[in-house]
Amino acid sequence: MKVIDVTSRFVNTKGGKIGTDSTHLKDIIPMSYDENGNNPITFETTTIIPSNYDRGGHVHILQDEPLPMTIIGIIPKVQVS
């Protein structure tokens, strides 16, 4: 079994970073906000995971600011040979 990518689902999250390791992190950017344009609502982000059948992949999620972050799911997409 090989992990192809990971979809991470967030709610009420501002800021934060996601990537395959601590040196390759990208900003988490919400795709939608509440009716006032302030608070991000539930959203997803997909991260491609470099892995192979003999070495698993990793995902790193970092909140480096004093802002809210709630992870409600981490869903791997796998390939079975």
C-alpha positions as CSV (number, residue, x, y, z in Angstrom):
1,M,0.0,0.0,0.0
2,K,1.3,3.5,-0.9
3,V,0.0,6.8,0.2
4,I,-0.6,9.2,-2.7
5,D,-1.9,12.3,-1.0
6,V,-3.6,13.4,2.2
7,T,-6.6,15.6,2.5
8,S,-6.7,17.5,5.8
9,R,-10.0,19.0,6.9
10,F,-10.1,22.0,9.2
11,V,-12.8,24.2,10.9
12,N,-12.4,27.5,12.6
13,T,-8.8,27.7,11.6
14,K,-6.6,30.7,11.0
15,G,-3.0,30.5,9.9
16,G,-0.9,27.4,10.2
17,K,1.2,25.4,7.8
18,I,1.2,22.0,6.2
19,G,3.8,20.0,4.3
20,T,5.7,16.7,4.0
21,D,8.3,17.6,6.5
22,S,9.4,20.5,8.7
23,T,11.4,22.2,6.0
24,H,8.8,22.0,3.2
25,L,5.7,23.7,4.8
26,K,3.2,25.8,2.9
27,D,0.6,28.2,4.4
28,I,-2.8,26.8,5.1
29,I,-5.2,29.1,3.2
30,P,-9.0,28.9,3.9
31,M,-11.1,28.8,0.8
32,S,-14.2,30.3,2.4
33,Y,-15.2,32.6,5.3
34,D,-18.3,33.3,7.3
35,E,-21.0,35.8,6.2
36,N,-19.0,38.6,7.7
37,G,-15.8,37.6,5.9
38,N,-14.0,37.1,9.2
39,N,-13.8,33.5,10.4
40,P,-12.9,30.6,8.1
41,I,-15.5,27.9,8.0
42,T,-14.9,24.2,7.3
43,F,-12.4,23.7,4.5
44,E,-10.0,21.1,3.1
45,T,-6.5,21.1,1.7
46,T,-4.7,18.3,-0.1
47,T,-1.0,17.6,0.2
48,I,0.8,15.2,-2.2
49,I,2.9,12.8,-0.2
50,P,6.1,11.4,-1.8
51,S,6.2,7.8,-0.7
52,N,6.8,4.4,-2.1
53,Y,5.9,0.8,-1.1
54,D,8.8,0.3,1.3
55,R,8.8,3.7,2.9
56,G,5.7,5.5,4.3
57,G,5.0,9.2,3.8
58,H,4.5,11.8,6.4
59,V,2.4,15.0,6.8
60,H,3.4,17.8,9.2
61,I,0.8,20.3,10.4
62,L,2.1,23.3,12.3
63,Q,0.4,26.2,14.0
64,D,3.2,28.7,14.6
65,E,1.0,31.7,15.7
66,P,-1.4,32.1,18.6
67,L,-4.4,31.5,16.4
68,P,-7.2,28.9,16.5
69,M,-6.7,25.6,14.6
70,T,-9.1,22.6,14.7
71,I,-8.3,19.6,12.6
72,I,-11.4,17.5,12.1
73,G,-9.9,14.9,9.7
74,I,-6.9,13.6,8.0
75,I,-7.9,11.3,5.1
76,P,-5.2,9.4,3.2
77,K,-5.6,8.4,-0.5
78,V,-3.8,5.1,-1.0
79,Q,-2.8,3.0,-3.9
80,V,-2.8,-0.8,-3.5
81,S,-0.6,-2.8,-5.9
